[in-house]
Amino acid sequence: MKRQELTKNLHYETFLQFYYLKEELVSFSRKEKLQTSGNEEELTNRISHYLKTGENLTKSKKTNKNLSLKEINLSDKIEGNFVCSEIHRFFYKKHIGNNFSFIVPFQNWLKANTGKTYKDSIDMYYKILEDKKKNKFQIGKQFEYNNYIRDFFENNKDKSLKDAIKCWKYKKSLIGHNKYKNNDLIDLDV
């Protein structure tokens, strides 16, 4: 079965068998007046539910009442239900620099360390960056393309990015998972 265009007439089971880019999911959501925020997994779940039931799942926005517009200090404690906000981004850019970004391991650390200080969080950010340089950094499962390309090159050091992308495009057009397998090269004769 060939990958079909994402429309409201697509059966939800068919939809779930194929990979769709986040921009395709957002575009469809916008067209159908569904919530467009979230990662690929959240968008996929929302669209699948919509295709199956016709219902629009909306997620209520949480507000963190503990967070005011005051400036965050190094000695302040990380609040519960941490949310990566503009106030937090401003704080970290001020203390770390403009290259700061909320990388996933850091976000996870922040959410798991309520009560530690923001000074502790800055120290951990630098530690995570250092670990990232030394070790293979785990890529979130929602980043299927990145995982595929990394796995492709681990198994094919002599191949080019063009070859990897060709294999990725082939793989995402098939039913099933989008993980790299050695026979992807054989199937494409790369």
N, C-alpha and C positions, 0 to 999 in steps of 0.2 A: 504494500500500500504506500502510495506517495504522500509526502507531507502536504497537508491541505492548508489553504489560507485560513487565518483565524477570523471567523465571522460568527454572528450570533446563532447561525444555523448549524454550526459544527457540533457534533455529538461530543459530550464531555469526555467519554472514554477515549475517543479518537484524539481529542485535544491532549489528554494526558500521556499519550504514547509518543508524542513528538516534543522536540525542544523548540521553544520560541524565544527570541531575543527579548530582553527586558523592554526595549523600545517598542517592540510589537505588542507586548502585553500592556504597556502604558497607553499606546495609541488606541488599542481596542477598548480599554477601560474608559478612556476619555470619550470615545465615540458612544459607548453604552451608558455613560454617566455613572460609572463605577468609581470607587476611590482609586486614585492613581499612585498613592504613596506606598512605600514598603519595598522589600527586596523581591527578587524573582519568585522565591518560594511563596511569599505572602500573596503576590499578584496572581500566581498560578492557582493557589487555593481559592482565592476570591472568584476568579474567572470560571474555574471548574464548577464551583457552587452555582454561579449564575447560569452557566450553560445547562446544568442538571435541573435546576429548580425555577429559573427565571427570577430568583430573588436577588436583590442587591444587598450584599453584606456590608454594613458600614461599621467601622471601628470607632468607638468614641475616643476622643482625644483625652489623654490623661493630663492633668495639670499638676505640677508639683507645687503645692502651697507653701512648702518650706523655702522655696527659692524666690528671693525678691530681687529687685534690680540693683541691689547694693553690690559693691565690688567684693569679689571673693579674695580672701587673704590666705597666705600659705598655712597658717595655723588653723583655719576653718576645717571642720570635719566634712567628709564626703557624705552627702545626704542619701537617705534610702530612696529606692526607686530612681536611681540616677538616670538622667536623660541628657544626651549630648546636645546642649543648647548653645545659642550664640553667646550667652554670658560666659559659659565654660570655654568656648572656643577663644573668646577675647582674652580670658585669663591665661590659657595655655600659650597662646601666641605671644602674649606679653612676657611670659617667663621662659618659654622655650624658643620662640622665634617664629617667623612666618612660614617655615617649613613644617610646622606642626600639623598633624592630621589625626583624626580619631580612628586609628587603625584598630582592627577587630580585637586583637589580643588585649590592647589597652582598654577598649570599651568593656570587655569582659572582666578585666581586673577591677575597673571602677565599680561595676555593678556588684561584684563579689566582695568588695572591701569597704562597705558602709562603716563609717566611724573612724576610718584612718584619715590622716590629714592630707590636704592638697599638696603639701611638701612631699609626703610619702608618694603621692601619685606621680609627681614630677620625677622623683628618683626611679620609680618603676618604669616610667615611659622610656628613660634612657637605658635602663636594663633590657627592656623589651627590644629596643633598637639594636643594642649590642648582640643580644641573642639571635636576632634576625640575621645579622651579618655572619654569625658562626654556624647557624643551623639551617636546615631546610625549613622554611617558614610554612606553616600550615595554611593552606588556602581554604576559605570557607566553601562548603559544598554548593552554595548558590552560584559560585563563580566557575561554572562548568567549563567554559572556554579556557580559562587560565589553567585549571587543573589538567585539561586535556593536553594543552600545549606543553606544560611542564613534563607530564608523563611521556609525551611523544619524544621530547629531547633526551630524557633519561634513557630511553631505549634506542635512540637513533642520533647519536652525536654527530654523524657525518651528513645529516640531512639539513635542508634549509627551512627557514620560516615559511617560505612559499609551499614547500611540501607539507609542513605541519598544518597550514591553513587549508590546503586542498583536502587533506584527510579529515580535518574537523568538519568542513562543509559536507563531505560525504557522510560522516558519522551522524551529524545532526539531522540529516534527511531520512534516516532510518528509524523504524519503530524501536523503542527500548532505551536502554541507558546510553549515556554519552561519554563513557569512560574509554580511554585509549586501550586498544588491544593490538597485539602485533599483527594480526591478520588485516588490520585496516590498510596497511601498506600493500599487502598481497592483493587485496580486493581492488585497489586503485592502480596497481602496477607502478608504484613510485620507486 
